[in-house]
């Protein structure tokens, strides 16, 4: 089993910045990727940023490109999401995600609220 614990959510004004962090523990091996999803009220969960273990390649949703940056510390088994130029439409619950070779894992989520 893998446990993922997010931190760093909160309330921020539009145009501001926020950094989310996620610490993984447990059976951490064979990790293909780590990243972040989000789910806004009344919407489906969407992938917003992922970093792959092999080569460090990253993928971002179009809605966050140029504003969000995902990073990983493989030695510490953590993944972070630096968010800047935040918009009210970024308001959502943000979930840490880990893709292990045999199973996907999710954190419980952290709420980010962007006020206009």
C-alpha positions as CSV (number, residue, x, y, z in Angstrom):
1,X,0.0,0.0,0.0
2,X,0.9,3.6,-0.6
3,X,-0.2,6.6,1.5
4,X,-0.2,10.1,0.0
5,X,-0.6,13.2,2.2
6,X,-1.2,16.6,0.6
7,X,-0.5,20.0,2.3
8,X,-0.5,23.6,1.3
9,X,-4.0,24.3,0.2
10,X,-6.0,27.4,1.4
11,X,-7.5,30.7,0.4
12,X,-5.7,33.0,-2.0
13,X,-6.7,36.1,-4.0
14,X,-6.8,36.0,-7.8
15,X,-3.3,36.7,-9.2
16,X,-1.6,35.1,-6.1
17,X,0.5,32.1,-5.7
18,X,0.3,28.9,-3.7
19,X,2.4,25.8,-3.4
20,X,1.1,22.3,-2.8
21,X,3.2,19.4,-1.5
22,X,2.6,15.7,-1.3
23,X,4.5,13.1,0.6
24,X,4.4,9.5,-0.3
25,X,5.1,6.6,2.1
26,X,4.6,2.9,2.1
27,X,5.4,0.5,-0.7
28,X,7.1,3.0,-3.0
29,X,8.7,1.2,-5.9
30,X,8.1,0.8,-9.6
31,X,6.8,4.4,-9.7
32,X,5.9,5.5,-13.3
33,X,4.8,9.0,-12.4
34,X,3.5,11.4,-9.8
35,X,1.4,14.4,-10.2
36,X,-1.8,16.3,-9.5
37,X,-5.4,16.1,-10.4
38,X,-8.2,18.5,-9.4
39,X,-11.9,18.5,-9.1
40,X,-14.0,21.6,-9.2
41,X,-17.5,21.7,-7.8
42,X,-19.9,20.0,-10.3
43,X,-17.1,18.9,-12.6
44,X,-15.2,15.8,-13.3
45,X,-11.7,15.2,-11.9
46,X,-9.1,16.3,-14.4
47,X,-5.4,15.8,-14.8
48,X,-3.4,19.0,-14.4
49,X,0.2,18.1,-14.0
50,X,2.3,15.0,-14.1
51,X,6.0,14.2,-13.9
52,X,7.2,10.9,-15.2
53,X,10.0,9.1,-13.5
54,X,11.8,8.2,-16.7
55,X,13.5,11.2,-18.1
56,X,11.6,13.7,-15.9
57,X,9.1,14.5,-18.7
58,X,6.2,16.6,-17.6
59,X,2.6,17.0,-18.9
60,X,0.3,19.8,-18.1
61,X,-3.4,20.6,-18.8
62,X,-3.8,23.5,-21.3
63,X,-5.6,25.4,-18.6
64,X,-2.6,25.6,-16.3
65,X,0.3,25.7,-18.8
66,X,2.7,28.5,-18.1
67,X,1.2,29.1,-14.6
68,X,1.7,25.8,-12.7
69,X,5.0,23.9,-12.3
70,X,5.2,20.3,-11.0
71,X,8.4,19.0,-9.4
72,X,9.5,15.9,-7.7
73,X,12.1,14.9,-5.1
74,X,12.6,11.2,-5.8
75,X,14.9,10.7,-2.8
76,X,12.2,12.1,-0.5
77,X,9.3,10.6,-2.5
78,X,7.5,14.0,-2.7
79,X,5.8,15.9,-5.4
80,X,5.0,19.6,-5.4
81,X,2.9,21.9,-7.4
82,X,3.8,25.6,-7.6
83,X,0.8,27.6,-8.7
84,X,1.0,31.2,-9.8
85,X,-1.3,33.7,-11.5
86,X,-4.2,31.9,-9.8
87,X,-7.7,32.5,-11.2
88,X,-11.1,31.9,-9.5
89,X,-11.6,29.0,-11.9
90,X,-8.7,27.3,-10.3
91,X,-10.8,26.8,-7.2
92,X,-11.0,23.0,-6.7
93,X,-9.9,20.1,-4.5
94,X,-6.4,19.1,-5.6
95,X,-5.4,15.5,-5.4
96,X,-2.0,14.1,-5.3
97,X,-1.5,11.1,-7.7
98,X,0.9,8.3,-7.9
99,X,1.1,5.8,-10.7
100,X,2.8,2.6,-9.6
101,X,3.5,-0.1,-12.1
102,X,0.5,-2.2,-10.8
103,X,-1.9,0.4,-9.3
104,X,-2.8,4.0,-9.0
105,X,-3.0,5.8,-5.7
106,X,-4.7,9.1,-4.6
107,X,-4.4,11.4,-1.7
108,X,-7.5,12.6,0.2
109,X,-7.2,16.1,-1.4
110,X,-6.6,19.6,-0.3
111,X,-8.9,22.5,-1.0
112,X,-7.7,25.5,-3.0
113,X,-10.0,28.5,-3.1
114,X,-9.2,31.5,-5.3
115,X,-11.2,34.7,-4.5
116,X,-11.9,37.3,-7.1
